[in-house]
Amino acid sequence: MKEQGVDWSGQARERGMDFPIEAEYGVIDLEWAKLHGYEVPPARDSLDQANAAPPAELSSAAVAAYFGNPQKKEMGCEGKSQKKLSSGKSEAAYQYLRDLQDEAHSKAINDSRVRTVTSQWSKCMKDSGFSYPDPIAPATDKTLLGKGGVPSSTKEKNVAVADATCKRRTQYVQVRAVVGAAYQKGLIESNAEKLREGQAEWSQALARANDVLRGKM
């Protein structure tokens, strides 16, 4: 970009995030449920460096330098950097890992042990005056959550408290975690070779990035 007279490092990069456990199991913290209902706690930023903010208004020269000219199949700085850093195999390795994660999740959800504890949770909720088939249902109940941006209603908070309480009584989270970990372990063992290959691809991608930072590429 600087070689083309543009003093901007590019679009703000994605920051690393540590997503809360609620994203997987639903509300589990009683104190949070009392205050916020089904609002998911914000992701915690795992990086200390600030994103590079783009200028308030990009010139046409900056846009052209960054994106290139797709109609003429001319790469911009963004495309050239991606080509230099990645062989394409690292992205495929990442997708393969995500597919295994989805498979483990699906198997865990349909496991008889999880179905049993889900039924126990549902009965506990019904005893508390709320009818839901599983812990996903209340968090997606539009009649309960209301319109976006509206603070959590008293009813939503009450349901969320009952939800978190029933999870504790039935040990829902513990069962989900143990069963899920078992399926993950099995998939890791049965796909060990391909996972090692993927790890090697990402190590090479990291090495290329470090070479760029050191001015070797």
KACORFEN-V273971 format. One line per field, one symbol per residue. phi: phi as a letter, one per 40 degrees, with the letter a starting at -180 (. if undefined). burial: 1 if it has 24 or more other ideal C-beta (glycine too) atoms within 12 Angstrom, else 0. A space follows every 50 residues. Layout:
phi: ???
burial: ???
//
This chain:
phi: .ccbgbcachcdccccbbccccccbgcbccccdccbgcccdcccccbccc cccccdaccccccccccgbdccfbcccccccccccbcgcccccccccccc ccccccccccccccccccccccccccccgbbacaccdccbcccccgcdgc ddccccccccccdcccccccfdcccdccccccccccccccbdcccccccc ccccccccccccccgcb
burial: 10000101010000000000010011111001100111110000000000 00000000000110111000000001110010001100010010011001 00011011100011001101110110000101011001101001100000 01000110111111111001011011101100110010000000000100 11001001000000000
//
